[in-house]
């Protein structure tokens, strides 16, 4: 977990159990730093709630005695669904609501911890299995149109006055769209990892590696940027994409640049850096790419995640049909 500074309520045995669970997540499950941070915060919130809910800090043995009602009370508290009198309040929910996706992740965090307790420490509690996790909302990836993606790449340089920064933004957006990288994957690259040749190895979520083919346009854009960048030349460990002061580029800077591009080019609100990755997959599928290949290119652990793009493509076909087919326009 980032820094390991999140305080946990409970006795020494419980704190030791939490620490060993976190080590297990990092070493055995190879969870990313982002996952470790999120899961740890969820568990800290749960243990803090138990201390308030039960009137004292929980002990490790107490976790085996929890009832479904305890978990449901935590979810209600977490969603802000209870008012100050303990009853359900629409206004309190509006003030402190969490998205269903956040609640679903909270339940995943708790299930991970309690499975660890069961398998490694012999503390079994079936109560959590009786609590239904909130269903995360199913949302389709919001891809950009082909011309919008190309306009974003070409327009990125127009918003920068410093030539090397203009080349950086063009290279980064070309890499995201041309290779389907997550923005975190792209910004984690060092100079030694710079795209070259026909393919590159990317380390994604869970430290899983995948081979990503490279388009000549991607290799050329990155090479043009590196030829102008005043930072890190000759140091293979230096960040590939850097900010104005030579430090590793912050995702917030990239997101701010895309917001400026949206206003400059009249792009929809769905045009984000991550939308370039969605566009990569959607346009590949529309061009005849098969799901298994796209799954490998994106680094998805599950094919079901990639299958969402079939729905995106189907939606596009329906739109084309409705716009173009005479019968869809009410013709005979």
N, C-alpha and C positions, 0 to 999 in steps of 0.2 A: 504494500500500500504506500501511496505517496507520503513519504516522511514518517509514517507510522505514528502520527501524533494524535489520532482520534481517541479520546478517552472512553473507556468502557466501564459501565457500572458492573458490580458483582464482586464476589470474593476472589481470592488468589487463584483458586482452582479454575474458576470460570475464566479469568483473564488469561491463564496459561492455555486453556482450551481454545480461546479465541486466537491467541498467538499461533498455536500449532495449526489451527484451521487455515489461517492466512498463509502460513508457510506451505501447507499442502496445496492450496490454490495456486501459489506461485510456482512451486517446484514440480508438483505432480500433474496438476491440471494446466499448467503453463498459462494461467490467466494473465491478461494484459494489465498494465498499471491502472488503466482506466476502469477495468472490471474490478480489480482489487479495491480501488478507492470507493467505487459505488457500492459494492457488497459490504464493505466495512462500515460505511456510513449508514446503510440500511440496518445492519445489525446493531450498531451503536444506538440508533433511534429506538429500536425494539427493546433493548436492555434498559435504556433510559425510561421508556414508557412503563416497563415492568416495575421499575423502582417506584414510580409514582402510583401506578395502578394497584400494587400490592402493599404499599406503605413501607418499603425497605428495599435495599439493594438485593437482587436475586443471588442465590448461590447456584453452583453448578447442578447440584442435586435437584433444585427446584424446577429446572427445565424439563425434567422427566414427568413432572406432575401437572404441567399446564393443560388446560382444557381448551376445546375449540372456542369457547366464549372468550378466552383471553386473547387468542389470535384475532378474533373478529373485532374485539374492542380496540385492539391496536390498529387494525385497518381503518376502523371508523375514525379513530383519533388522527391517523395519518392523513386521511382524506379531508379532515376538517368538517366532517359531517355531523359532529355533535356540538351543541351549543354549550354555554357555560353552566346550564342547569342539568346537563347530561342528556337532554333530549336532542332530537335531530333538528337542525336549523339550516334553512336555505341560505340565510345571510352569512352564517359562519362558514358554510361550504364555499360561498363565493369569495370570502376573504382569504381562505387558506386551502384551496383545492389543489390536489395533485392530479396529473393526467392519469388515466387508467393505465397507460403504458408504464408509468413510474410505479404504480401500485403493483402491477404484474411483476416488475423487476424486483420490488421489495419482497414479494412472495418467493421469487426464485432465490434471492439471497438467503432467506430463512430456511428454505428447503435444503439448500446446499449445506448450511451450517448444521441443521438437525440430522441430515444424512451422515455428515462427518461424525457427529456425536454417537450415532447409532453404530456405525461401522468400526470406528477407531477407539471409542471410549466406553462402549457398552451402555450408553444412555438412550433408551428407546422411548419415544413418545409418538403414538399414532394419531394424536389429536390434530396435528397440522394437516394430515392427510384428509381430514374431514372438512377442511376449510377450502372452499372453492376460490381459486385465484381469480381476480378480475380479468376478464378477457381484454387483452390489448387491442385497441382499434386497428382494424386491417386497412392500411392505406397503400394505395398503389404508388410506385415510384413516379415522380413527376419529372419526366424527361423533357428536354428542350427539343424544339424542332431542329432539323439539320441546319437550316439556314441561320437559326438563332445561335446554335453552338459555334458555327463558323464566324458569325458576326462578333460574338463575344471574344473569340481568340484574336481576331483581326483588330477589334476595337480596343483591346486591353492596352496596347502600346500608346494609343492616342490620348490616354488620360494621364500619362506620365511625362514630365518634362526632362527627367534625367534619362539619357539613352540606355544605360545599362539596366536601370530598373524597368524601363519599358520592355527591354528584351527579356528580363526575368519573368515578367507577368505573361508575356506571350509564350515563353517556354513552359511555364508551369501549367497554364490552361491547355496548351497543346498536349502535354503529358497526361493530364487528367482525362481529357476527351479521347486522346489517341490510344491510351493504354488502359483506361478504366481504373486508375488507382484511386484509393481513398485519399483525401487530402492529407491525413496524418501520415500515410505511407509515403507520399511524395515529399513532405516536409522533413521526414526522418532520414532521407537519403543524404549521404555524404558525397564528396567529390569522387571518391573511388567508385561509387555506385552509379555515376552518371551514365545515362543511356548511351550505349554504343553497340554497334553490330546489329544483329538481327533479333536479339532477345536480351532480357535482363531478369535477374532473380529478385523477387520482392518478398520481404518478410511482413506478413499481415497479422491479423488477429490471432491470439494464442501462439505467437511466434511461428506460425506455419508459413512455409516458403512455397512460392509458386513461380513458374516460369511465364513471363509475359513477353509476347512478341512485340517488336518495335517497328513502327512505320518510319520510313526515311524522314518524313516531316518532323517527327518527334526528335530524332537524333540531331537533325539539322538545327532545330529551334534551340535545343539545349546547348549545342556547340556554339551557336552565335551568342548566346547569353554568357557562357563561360569566357568567351574571348574578350568580352567587355567588362566583366565583373572585376572590380578592383580588390576584392577580398578573397583570401584563401588560396591563391594560385600557388601551386607546388606542394600543397598540404593535402594529401589524400583523405585525412580525417576531418577536414573542414566541412561545414555544412554545404550542401549543394545549393540550396536556395536560402539567401540571406536577406536581411533587412538593410536599411540605409546605413546602419552603423556596423554591419558585418556580422551581426549575431544571427542565429538560426531564425528564419522567417516565422512569424507568429501567425496561426490560422486566422486570428481576428483581423489582421491586415488584409489577408486574401479575401475574407468575407466582406470587408468594407469596400475593397476594390470592386467586387462583383455588384454590390449595391449601387456604386457610382455608375457602373456599366449599365445596370438596369435603367437608370434614369437617362443616361446618355443615348442608349439605343432603343429605349422604349420596350424593353424586355419585360415579361411577366414576373410577378413576385416569386414564382417557382424557380426562376433562374438563379441558382446558387452554385458555389463550387462543387458541391456534391452532386448537383443535377448533371454536371458534365459526365460523371461516372455512370449515372442512370442512362444518360443519352448514349454513351458508348455501348451499353448492353442492349438498349432498345433498338438502336440503329443496326447493330450486328444481327439481331434477331430478324428485323425487317428485311435485311439483306440476305437471309437464308442461313444464318448461323444456327447450329443446333444447341439445345439447352445444356448438354453435358460439357461442351467446349466452353460455352459462356460461363458456366459454373466454375470451371477451372481458371478461366481468365480473371474472374472477379474474386476468387478465393473464398467462395461460399462453402461452408461446411455441409450444408444441406441443399439438396436439389430443390426442395420446396421453396426456399428463399428465391432461387433463380426463377422458378416458375411464375412468380409474380409478373415477370416481364412478358409472359404470353398474354396476360390480361391487358397489359399496356398496349401491346401490338393489336390485340383484338379490338380494343377501344378505338385505336387509330383507323383500323379497317372499317369499323362501323361508321365512323365520322366521314371517311371518304365515300362510303356507300351512300350515306344520307345526302351528302353534298352533290353527288354525281349521278346517281341512278335515277332514271325517269320515274320509276314506280315509287321511289322514296319521296319524290316531290309531288306525288299525287297524280302523276300521269298515267295513261292507260298502257 
